[in-house]
Amino acid sequence: MARVVCDLCPRGCRLAEGQVGWCRARIGYDRKVVPLNYGRLTSVALDPIEKKPLARFFPGSYILSVGSFGCNLRCPFCQNHAISQAGADCDTQVVTPSELVSLAQELAARPAGNLGVAFTYNEPLVGYEFVRDTASLLQAAGLKVVLVTNGMINEGPFQELLPLVDAFNIDLKGWRQDIYDICGGSLSAVKQNIAAAAAVTHVEVTTLIVPGLNDSPAEMAAEAQWMASISIGLPLHVSRYFPQWQATEPATEVSVVYELAAVARQYLSYVYTGNC
């Protein structure tokens, strides 16, 4: 049976006709890979920009935040597993890129204001085509485009998208490939994309601290030193884990989050704690 390779992310799923990829959001169809989640939204909210989290990108502002379904990682501690691990049978509302831009413009005209659109909640890049098409219209309308992503995407499509994005928050799950093995991802790909994005636009990084997995001060020091080699002004969010989905380890001690943030501050100018 003929198969087509999905070239969006490093997993490189080989899909037969009608076969859905690892991410649950892309399918082999007519000798191509097409998105199942184009314009299908599971979540829509007007959020403070700080919730993305972005601390140094228009602080105090609001942004229309949307999510769909699917993810190309399977982190057992996923905080949004209800939609990231869902497939095409989940409940959604369908919108076109132009309809979403119109909503963003309508909200921008209200007293609270609206910067633009943040693609978030699930992994937005598994719905790459919708993000790209909408981002192009948002840019033309003078609105901001934000991506909250795990950074697991191949260089070609990422470079195509970069000129359309005003700010990223990129997850860095930890400083060892075996952490990414648990999640089904590639540390080197994420590092490459953080560096590439930081060279051309605003980037902030988030590391969720999971007890026994990525809570080593030595590894946090190595992560922060690497980030500082890109820029000491690259912001890092050190976030507290709570048990979710398949993870039952008790929540991270607040003192551990503060300790690791203090380690990171030895190398970086802007380090923030979250979920504390």
Buried (B, 14 or more C-beta within 10 A) or exposed (E): EEEBEBEBBBBEBEBEEEBBBBBBBBBBBEEEBEBBBBBBBBBBBBBBBBBBBBBBBBEEBBBBBBBBBBBBBBBBBBBBBBBBBBEBEBEBEEBBBEEBBBBBBEBBEEEEBBBBBBBBBBBBBBBBBBBBBBBBBBBEBEBBBBBBBBBBBBEEBBBEBBEBBBBBBBBBBBBBEEBBEBBBBBBEBBBBBBBBBBEEBBBBBBBBBBBEBBBBEEBBBBBBBBBBEBBEEBBBBBBBBBBBBEBEBEEBEEEBBBBBBBBBBEBBEBBBBBBE
